Amino acid sequence: MLRTHTCGDLRRTHVGQTVTLCGWVDKYRDHRGIVFIDLRDRYGKTQIKFNLSDDSDIQKTAWDLRYEDVVQVTGEVVERPADMTNPKLATGEIELRAKDLVVLNKSKTPPFEPEGQSLPNEELRLKYRFIDLRRPELQKAMIMRHKLTKATRDYFDSLGFLEVETPILGRSTPEGARDYLVPSRVHQGSFYALPQSPQLYKQLLMVGGLDRYVQIARCFRDEDLRADRQPEFTQIDVEMAFITREDLLQVIDGLVAAMTKAMRGIDIKLPLPRYTYNDVMERFGSDKPDLRFGMELVDIKDVAEKCEFGVFKQTIANGGRVRGINAKGAADKYSRRILDNDMKNLVADYGAKGIAYFKVTGGKLDSSIAKFFTEEQQQAIIAKLNGEEGDLLLFVADTNKVTSAALSALRSRLGRELQLYDPAEINVAWVLDFPLVTWNADENRWDAEHHPFCSVVPEDEQYFDTDPGRVRASSYDLICNGYEAASGSIRIHDPVMQQKVFDLLKINAEEAEKRFGFLLEALRYGAPPHGGIALGLDRWVMLYAGYDNIRDVIAFPKTQKASDLLTGAPSEVDTRQLRDLHIAISERK
Amino acid sequence: MLRTHTCGDLRRTHVGQTVTLCGWVDKYRDHRGIVFIDLRDRYGKTQIKFNLSDDSDIQKTAWDLRYEDVVQVTGEVVERPADMTNPKLATGEIELRAKDLVVLNKSKTPPFEPEGQSLPNEELRLKYRFIDLRRPELQKAMIMRHKLTKATRDYFDSLGFLEVETPILGRSTPEGARDYLVPSRVHQGSFYALPQSPQLYKQLLMVGGLDRYVQIARCFRDEDLRADRQPEFTQIDVEMAFITREDLLQVIDGLVAAMTKAMRGIDIKLPLPRYTYNDVMERFGSDKPDLRFGMELVDIKDVAEKCEFGVFKQTIANGGRVRGINAKGAADKYSRRILDNDMKNLVADYGAKGIAYFKVTGGKLDSSIAKFFTEEQQQAIIAKLNGEEGDLLLFVADTNKVTSAALSALRSRLGRELQLYDPAEINVAWVLDFPLVTWNADENRWDAEHHPFCSVVPEDEQYFDTDPGRVRASSYDLICNGYEAASGSIRIHDPVMQQKVFDLLKINAEEAEKRFGFLLEALRYGAPPHGGIALGLDRWVMLYAGYDNIRDVIAFPKTQKASDLLTGAPSEVDTRQLRDLHIAISERK
């Protein structure tokens, strides 16, 4: 190596040794002719000192050093005077007294400094990703990502799982998101598709007797990107044969424990809490509630239907719901303007026409609409929501769906603003028993809630023909801090049942055969009972790192326009390349 | 789990226990009304016995079992009579006396049996890959592949390498092979390219200070496929900063030792042997010789230029070479017909006009052309090639290039046919100091021997302008059993030097900026010295497994026409999908 130690290695025990370090010039300063530089690499920083008495060539070279130059320094490790130590730095008790200096590569003046005071806009950072990656925050993310995947692989290996690579050049079976397509040169007019997930391949592996499969798999979705999505993303993809749902949940409980141990060094309590879909929808209005705090939704139908407040009364009469939440101690936290504007706009995004709110003051409700509630009704509301002096009670009256969505959004905002949880906490739980299908009113048909390969909870098979909306899938999500962090199910292994589900989704036999024929065929030749799950790796790294930008945990991410600002992908290509692929670019409309 | 044990678990120590197994019906036979089945899963096989006295329902179900049905059997482990044990089976000392039988899934009659007597053609096996994967040979390959990647990751992790995922949706920078392209929906007329390797990204990671990178990376090449190539393949991709070539070689020596230990359980001797490119070309006529046997090429210029055999004499006079090999003891192994036809055709494929051959008989050369050589010349030839009674000496007279290629091919064939090595042996060695460039006579320019980012051996920089063909790259290949099994180099980290190489390759500044601008830019902002290597994972698994078909070590491989016979990829897609992507299929010519 061009170095004997890294910039994070040296301690007081090395004093007196002659060592060689390599790295980037992080800081430089000239103190009465003595040049100091901080030398940085992935492992840390070390202070280098060039004395006035040094060889004049070295001194001159040191004077010329600028940010981000790459140098090799040889020198003696010396102890810093007691008043000059830097407790923030692992190497802060020593410095290197330079004896030799080689400039390995000069740097142009960088557009920003990795450890500068202010971070430039993200576009510039993405264009100069090779500089951005030198920032300790991004290096930490890459290291955590490595450790998380290592811990994941070690865990599954210890349980006899095999990591199997499934194809990237696959077949287009569009459902949900758009496929990325790859034109075939050999087969004119035909296309490969990049996988949205290895779902079908992993089921085929189970039919193929591989028994326990895991893969840290790249997946692709050509969607209009939300802030936390990327066109290519990575999932921890798992499938097991001859299992019940309980087996899968236990294996993944163990994985979450192993991941948390690797990332945070703590032992979490197992089993992870389990909720049903109906549970969380009723209590939190969301299938992925943030469980770091309470503030559960409370139904006040009994009061609402009898009170004189028209909105409440009418809603109940129309078969709707009136539900509320208690923002403990927040009576004076929000102005009328914020409640009537900001909060109202927030719930409006979810279809709610308004919010009703009350402060608990002197044991009674204080609100412009309090007059519509009798003393008894007020006490009933306070009791139902465990209201105490200074609490703020907020209500939405609408359909079940709208009250859920609106109050869930309100709850998230209040939880964050009132700092009801430790942002660093990782709170993981299961949500079980999702509905198999949801009604798609636009298309006048049932859509799969997860995907068409989920099996049905056995006791609900009886409703399959008569009341499909009531049928629960044998499915499960892992939720973490308000995100869906994993999703899976026990699969259908019976080809007849699989066709029944396709029928329900109005995928007729011919279409099913065309799109999923190879899976149906596989189910006919001895498919074992099997099930699995997929965890969004990028999301988990982000959660453990405590970051809120998914691009900060990906080495070379793309923008929301799916561009790589560093390499300029996607780009125009040679006409010859397109000719070889038998395609042409359509005229611009 | 639906089972208490796997089909490979049970031993004599389990006798008396009641257990439940799940698996596929591998064999079934009815012996005087007693049904026996072999139950198979990934872990092994267990014999199940259904007695006549069993519950009649179970007995009837057992009678109806057929190949590849998936069943769950509960029963008691009993010892087999001494004369009925099966030493070939790990579970051969016991059998399961069935008490309960559940058919989990019936199978249609499979097109072939995973452990049938004869294997059907590969097309059928690829179409029914989910059955083929149940074959122990393929399961072994998947298990070895998993273990090899696990050992690789453990090794690099222990050395502080980070596994970093680089993009699959990248930028097209065509060189060598064709890129697979992915049309962009968001950016009309633009395309992503699937990476031929993560080369540029890993160099950018080094500029980004990641220091030590590894990735088991999927790569793509749209080439007309040779038998051992796949459109997508996997490489163990490595890059390190602040190193010399020696550091890299030592790290990879350790990797090969770790891999061999994991695959074969043996400790190999380190350091691995090192040869220069000139060495192996001179001694074996190939830059990837099979070193499991000797049979080195010998130059007989001294004799050839003086003998009366016109072909030899003329070749030397024209500046060509006469070189030969000694097939020990093979004098009587090949008929004249084979030597004059087969062998001649073989060398003709490499441009040679013929071969001259002699048998060593009675201390002299025996050949139709022996008369053109004096006694003294014959003795000189015998001495140079260490000829002994019964040896067959074969010579090719032509240019350096043709004699190398022809004799290398001849050597490979003879080595194999004469069984000069143990086919199971893994023989790994380094080849160093490849030429930086080779002359491309068709295009009248220099081509990069590896790729345009290789640095130059320092003492050869002096020839860069005057004699580029003489310049050695700081590059290295790992060769194994006649294959190139890895390839790498110390990279250029100086942007001026990088442009010099582009100039030599006639990639002008404008073109370089267009194709590799982001790399050149990165080199200008503090690129550390760095280098790396990439190992072909599929090839290594194949070598360790002792298989000769690369498709047998890939779960879902493609044919030589780049088709997936199982899923039918590539396939036609909806017109809507193409419209979204702003592309159209060109008219068939």
Interface residues (C-beta under 8 A of the other chain):
Chain A: M1 L2 R3 C22 W24 R40 D41 R42 Y43 E68 D69 V70 Q72 L104 N105 K106 S107 K108 P110 Y128 R129 F130 I131 D132 L133 R134 Q139 M142 I143 R145 H146 T149 K150 R153 D157 L162 E163 V164 E165 T166 P167 I168 L169 G170 R171 S172 P174 R178 D179 Y180 L181 V182 P183 S184 R185 V186 H187 Q188 G189 S190 F191 Y192 A193 L194 L200 Y201 L204 L205 V207 G208 G209 L210 D211 R218 F220 D222 P231 E232 T234 A241 F242 I243 T244 D247 H493 D494 G517 F518 A522 L523 R524 Y525 G526 A527 P528 P529 I554 A555 F556 K558 K561 A562 S563 D564 L566 T567 G568 A569 P570 S571 E572 V573 D574 Q577 L578 R579 D580 L581 H582 I583 A584 I585 S586 R588
Chain B: M1 L2 R3 C22 W24 R40 D41 R42 Y43 E68 D69 V70 Q72 L104 N105 K106 S107 K108 P110 Y128 R129 F130 I131 D132 L133 R134 Q139 M142 I143 R145 H146 T149 K150 R153 D157 L162 E163 V164 E165 T166 P167 I168 L169 G170 R171 S172 P174 R178 D179 Y180 L181 V182 P183 S184 R185 V186 H187 Q188 G189 S190 F191 Y192 A193 L194 L200 Y201 L204 L205 V207 G208 G209 L210 D211 R218 F220 D222 P231 E232 T234 A241 F242 I243 T244 D247 H493 D494 G517 F518 A522 L523 R524 Y525 G526 A527 P528 P529 I554 A555 F556 K558 K561 A562 S563 D564 L566 T567 G568 A569 P570 S571 E572 V573 D574 Q577 L578 R579 D580 L581 H582 I583 A584 I585 S586 R588
